[in-house]
Amino acid sequence: MSQSLLMPGAPGSGRSPLARRRLLLAGAAVFACGASVAAPAVLPASASLPDELAQALKKGMPLLVMVSLDGCPFCKVARESYLVPLREQQGVVVVQLDMRSRQRVKDFKGAMLTHDELIRNWGIKVAPTVLFFGRGGAEIAERMVGGYIPDFYGAYLDERLRVAQVALRS
């Protein structure tokens, strides 16, 4: 058997026990670093829009609903960089509906639909789309449709949220 086919650290490979130990420790360190990578930020899936809206209104805020599509890179950026931080840092109630999902949700009229059926009823064809809801399930700010330019997404989101908050106060 040729020397190149031998496993590193195996007898006859030229590696000392100390070299094998270092190699194992290095591998363990790489594994540990990979295992500590944070899980992607997620938004809760909507289950009852009237209940989620009531929770938002109790805080004096609109309900934000993100329409997402599994595997959509623009959705991932919108969710992880903007909507999850808005939820965690400012307490804004933000939920997610998923295109093509068979998960059930109660709409604002009390009907049980799948996420996909509700999204189709709202006429949404582009992910991500962010909607801003106020009393009675009325949309109170212009929808954010698409990924926009990443440098300006936060500014557009802040402006729509401001418009929605003003609409709630009036």
Secondary structure, DSSP 4 states (H G I P E B T S, - for coil): --GGGSPTTSTTSS--HHHHHHHHHHHHHHHHHHHTSPPPP--PBPSBHHHHHHHHHHTT-PEEEEEE-TT-HHHHHIIIIIIHHHHHHH---EEEEETT---EEE-TTS-EEEHHHHHHHTT--SSSEEEEE-GGG-B-S--EES---HHHHHHHHHHHHHHHHHHHH-
